[in-house]
Amino acid sequence: MGEGGYDKLERAIQSLLAEARGGPVDTALVAPPMQAEQLAPDLRQLDSSETYVGYSRATNFRSPERVRSGAPQEYSVGALALNQWGLSGRWTVNAESAVAGQAGSGIAHRFSARDLHLVMGAGQAGRQVRIQVSVDGHAPGADHGADIDADGNGLVTATRLYQLIRQSGTVRARRVEIRFLDSGADVYAFTFG
């Protein structure tokens, strides 16, 4: 069924359970506690879609340099239109991810959604990679996600989805930039909610 409509799906499951049991079942809707990145997306204000970073599925890449598959290269990024992204600094772009080759490398995306998440990892088990996130060139403040603070500071410790931005006010197109203060981070995909 995809995202959203969870109440309808649960009602359908309850109906099937009642049919299988031959009698009534509890019809209360469950409400498990969820972390911020697990909350349902705001579909009314979602104008950006999942964006892959690895060359096998990447779209809307707008760094002036062409991707050099599987080999280190310096990239730069300038102005971005909505749903475009680019790399800056030294990166190795592989089929499924891109690896930050030096401290200070960055990735930028212009998006329009309440939430911006980034699937990324530290490169090796036990490593940590410090990140600095900015929105429209400034610290995110009240628009920071669950995995960074108001100053934009965060720590990548495992390969997972990180919630970086949760717009607190009116949702509008924004430019986010993630700067990797340590080398070695693997970046896989942006997702939005």
Secondary structure as GFF3:
##gff-version 3
##sequence-region A 1 193
A	DSSP	alpha_helix	6	21	.	.	.	ID=ss1
A	DSSP	three_ten_helix	36	38	.	.	.	ID=ss2
A	DSSP	three_ten_helix	43	45	.	.	.	ID=ss3
A	DSSP	beta_strand	51	52	.	.	.	ID=ss4
A	DSSP	beta_strand	72	75	.	.	.	ID=ss5
A	DSSP	beta_strand	85	93	.	.	.	ID=ss6
A	DSSP	beta_strand	98	100	.	.	.	ID=ss7
A	DSSP	beta_strand	106	111	.	.	.	ID=ss8
A	DSSP	beta_strand	115	121	.	.	.	ID=ss9
A	DSSP	beta_strand	129	135	.	.	.	ID=ss10
A	DSSP	three_ten_helix	141	143	.	.	.	ID=ss11
A	DSSP	beta_strand	153	156	.	.	.	ID=ss12
A	DSSP	beta_strand	160	166	.	.	.	ID=ss13
A	DSSP	beta_strand	174	180	.	.	.	ID=ss14
A	DSSP	beta_strand	186	192	.	.	.	ID=ss15
###
